[in-house]
């Protein structure tokens, strides 16, 4: 019983439809049946896409035809810019208050914090600001890498054409039939 259960499990897993990926090269034609048509994407230069994204974030995505990525790039950029500005203004506020308390003057908080607390809060806001600046730089580099990778994959066709077909079968093992799994590879 356990053998039959294991066999049926693997049979179901292997018979499920999969998708194949083929790399279409410019200048080559693909054979298709009368009901489907393979469309080739226009070749995009990774160097051009990278340079465009380096000069103007999102320009490489426009070059690659991925317009839906623009709101993500600019939304993330504006959010990071907003929080960098917020953290910087808080840092300056606590820095100036710390300097005034050290000089013996009245600060913005009217003595609610002592010098040690102001120093800790100043460093907290400075650290957050610096971390967001680093994240902004990484986001900028990710924008460039995304444009380059998308351009590299511009000629790949991901279609429903399967390159591997798996089918169950029965084979004679001596005098007894035994279940087998058949594999068929299609190279285009």
ChimeraX attribute file (.defattr): number of C-alpha atoms within 10 A of each C-alpha:
attribute: neighborCount
match mode: 1-to-1
recipient: residues
	/A:1	6
	/A:2	7
	/A:3	8
	/A:4	10
	/A:5	10
	/A:6	11
	/A:7	15
	/A:8	12
	/A:9	11
	/A:10	12
	/A:11	17
	/A:12	11
	/A:13	10
	/A:14	17
	/A:15	13
	/A:16	10
	/A:17	12
	/A:18	13
	/A:19	13
	/A:20	14
	/A:21	13
	/A:22	16
	/A:23	12
	/A:24	19
	/A:25	14
	/A:26	11
	/A:27	7
	/A:28	8
	/A:29	11
	/A:30	13
	/A:31	10
	/A:32	10
	/A:33	8
	/A:34	6
	/A:35	5
	/A:36	8
	/A:37	10
	/A:38	15
	/A:39	11
	/A:40	17
	/A:41	15
	/A:42	13
	/A:43	15
	/A:44	18
	/A:45	18
	/A:46	22
	/A:47	14
	/A:48	17
	/A:49	26
	/A:50	25
	/A:51	16
	/A:52	20
	/A:53	25
	/A:54	18
	/A:55	11
	/A:56	13
	/A:57	22
	/A:58	26
	/A:59	23
	/A:60	31
	/A:61	25
	/A:62	17
	/A:63	18
	/A:64	23
	/A:65	15
	/A:66	14
	/A:67	14
	/A:68	10
	/A:69	15
	/A:70	16
	/A:71	11
	/A:72	12
	/A:73	17
	/A:74	13
	/A:75	12
	/A:76	14
	/A:77	15
	/A:78	12
	/A:79	12
	/A:80	18
	/A:81	15
	/A:82	12
	/A:83	15
	/A:84	21
	/A:85	14
	/A:86	14
	/A:87	21
	/A:88	19
	/A:89	15
	/A:90	18
	/A:91	21
	/A:92	14
	/A:93	18
	/A:94	26
	/A:95	19
	/A:96	16
	/A:97	25
	/A:98	25
	/A:99	15
	/A:100	15
	/A:101	20
	/A:102	14
	/A:103	10
	/A:104	9
	/A:105	12
	/A:106	12
	/A:107	19
	/A:108	14
	/A:109	12
	/A:110	10
	/A:111	12
	/A:112	9
	/A:113	16
	/A:114	13
	/A:115	16
	/A:116	12
	/A:117	13
	/A:118	21
	/A:119	16
	/A:120	13
	/A:121	19
	/A:122	22
	/A:123	15
	/A:124	15
	/A:125	22
	/A:126	21
	/A:127	15
	/A:128	17
	/A:129	22
	/A:130	14
	/A:131	13
	/A:132	18
	/A:133	16
	/A:134	12
	/A:135	13
	/A:136	18
	/A:137	12
	/A:138	12
	/A:139	17
	/A:140	19
	/A:141	15
	/A:142	14
	/A:143	22
	/A:144	25
	/A:145	18
	/A:146	20
	/A:147	29
	/A:148	25
	/A:149	13
	/A:150	19
	/A:151	24
	/A:152	17
	/A:153	15
	/A:154	20
	/A:155	18
	/A:156	16
	/A:157	18
	/A:158	14
	/A:159	12
	/A:160	11
	/A:161	16
	/A:162	16
	/A:163	15
	/A:164	14
	/A:165	17
	/A:166	16
	/A:167	13
	/A:168	13
	/A:169	11
	/A:170	12
	/A:171	12
	/A:172	10
	/A:173	9
	/A:174	7
	/A:175	7
	/A:176	8
	/A:177	11
	/A:178	11
	/A:179	14
	/A:180	14
	/A:181	15
	/A:182	12
	/A:183	12
	/A:184	10
	/A:185	10
	/A:186	10
	/A:187	8
	/A:188	10
